[in-house]
Structures are given as C-alpha cells and as structure tokens.
Amino acid sequence: MFVPLNELDFLKRALAAHAEKEAVVCGNLRLTYRQFGERVNRWANGMAGLGVRKGDRVAILSQNCHRVLEAFFGAPSLGAVLMPLNFRLVPDDFEYILNHGGAKALVKKATEFAAAGPMPFDEFRLNQSDLGALVRGLERQGGPALGRAKQL
C-alpha cells in the first residue's frame, strides 16, 4: 500500500512519539515537540486570523531559526504555500519575487531587515501592528494562543 507523506505527517508522528523530547534549538530558545507543535498551531491560527486562506502564498523573510520552522509546518496546515526568501537579496529582488510569486502576506520580524524597506503587494499586506501582535504572541512562552489552537 502506498501512503503519501507530507510535512504535517512528520510533525504528527513526532508529537505522538516524542512529545516531551527536545525538538528545536535556536539560540537560547529550546522547545520540545509539544511546545513546537503548539507554536505551529498559534502561527497557523494567527495567519488565518489575518486573512490567509487555502492556496494563498505566504512569504517569510528570516534567518534560519524557529520562526522558519513554525512557518514551514504552519503554512501547509492552512493549505497555504510557504515562500521562504533569501535575506541576502536586495529590495528589487524581493519586490520581483513577492509579486511574481503572488505572495498574499509577508512575515518578518519587525526589527529585522529594516534595510529591505517597504515591500509592496498587489493584494494583501500585514501591517506592522498585526505583524507585531503575531510575533509577540509567538515569542511569549506559555502565552495565550492567537485564536483557538487547531489540532494537527
């Protein structure tokens, strides 16, 4: 029997088999699979609350860290497509990629990548207060989830 696997299947199995084992290390932040799964759920619920729907493309501009992993698993849990951006590009490249790829939203930490400048979108854009609230919600250890946690 052939059973296709996707990234959510890997996370579901890790949550079932290794919930209390360490899964992510990013600087001083250490997360178990259970904590990581909760953050993925909050990320997905936060994006859904901001209008991201199935089939939408969500771009992320971040260095390799837990934020990229949360987006990697959170986007497909909504049926969205993740567009990781290379943070070493110049603003014109960002603009081209975001518009050509049809990004509906851009996720970046408000204090990072200020040199990239404003990033235009044809359809939808997260404003600073929405993004700030999402980032603060994700950064709070044990804080309230953004929306009801969707179970994987």
N, C-alpha and C positions, 0 to 999 in steps of 0.2 A: 504494500500500500504506500502511495506517495502522499506525503503531507507537507505542503509548502510551509516554510518558516519565515517569519519576518522579525524585525527588531523587538516588537512587543512580546512575541513568544519567548524570546530570550529573557526579557525582563520578568515576565510572569513566572517562568521557571526559577529564576534566581530568587524572586520574592518567596516562592513556595519552599525552595530547598535551603536557602541561605539567608533568611530574613535578618538575622542578627549579626551576620558577618560583615566585616568592613568591605565596602564596595568602591568608594570614591575617596581619593585624597587630592586636595587642591590647596597648596599652601598649608595653613593651619586648620583648614576645614576637613573633617573626617566624617564620612557618612556610612551608615550600614545600608544594606539593600532596602530595608524597610523605610528608613529615613529618605533614601534616594527616591524610592517609589512614591512616597508622599509628596516630595518636591516636584516630581514629574507630573503628578495629578494636579498640584496647585498651578504649575506652569500652564498646563492644558486648560484648566478652568479659567485662569487669568486671561489667556488668549481668547477663549470663547467669549468671555465677558466683554472683551474689547472688539468683538465682531468678526473674529477669524472663524471661518467655516470650512467644511469639507471641500477639498480641491483648491483652496487658497494657498498661495505660496508665502511663506514667512522667511525673511532673510534674517540672519544673525551675524553680527559683527562683534567678535570676541576672540581673545586669545584662548588657547586650549585650556579649559578649566571645567568645573562642574556645570557652568551655565550652558556650555555647548552640549554636554551630555543630557542635561534636562530637556533642552530643545530637541535633541536627536530622538529622544523617546516621546516627548510631549507632542510634537507636531503630528506624527502619524496616529497618535491616539485620538486626534480630532479628525483624521483623514486629510490633514494639511500636508504640504510638501515643504521640507526644510531646505533653505538655500544658504549654506554657510559661505561667508565672504572672507576672502583673504585680507587680513587687516593691514597688509603691507602695500595695498594698492593705493592709487591716487584718486582724488574725488571724481574726476571724469570717468574713471573705470567703474567706480561704484554706481554712478548715475546710469551708465550704459547697462551694466549687469542687472540692476534693480528694475529698470524699465523693460529691457529685453526679456528678462525672466518673468515679468508680470508680478513682482512682489506686491502683496497687499499690505504687508507690515514689515517693519524693521525693528529688531530687538538689539539694543546696545545699551551698555551701562552708561548712564547719563554723564558720568565723569570721565569715561574713556573715549578716546578717538575724537576729541573735540576738533582736532585739525582736519577731520574729514568734512567738516562743515555741514550745512543743511543737505538732506538727501531727499530729493523730490520723488513723489509717486503720483501716478495718474489717478489712482482710485482711493486709497486709504492711507493714513499715516498715524502712527501712535504719537500723540503729543507728549511733551515732557512730563506733565503731571501723571498721565496714565502710565507711562513707562516707569516713572519714579515709584509710583504705588506698586507696580508689579515687581520691580526689583526689590523694594523694601519688603514686600510680602514674601518673596523667595528667600531673602537673606535672613529673615527672622527665624531663628531656631525655635521650633515649637510654637510659633505664632499661628494665628488663625489662618485657615486656608482661604484663598480667594475663590469664593463660590463653594458649593458642595464638592467634596472630593469625589471624583469619578473613579470607580474601582476598575482596575485593569483586569 
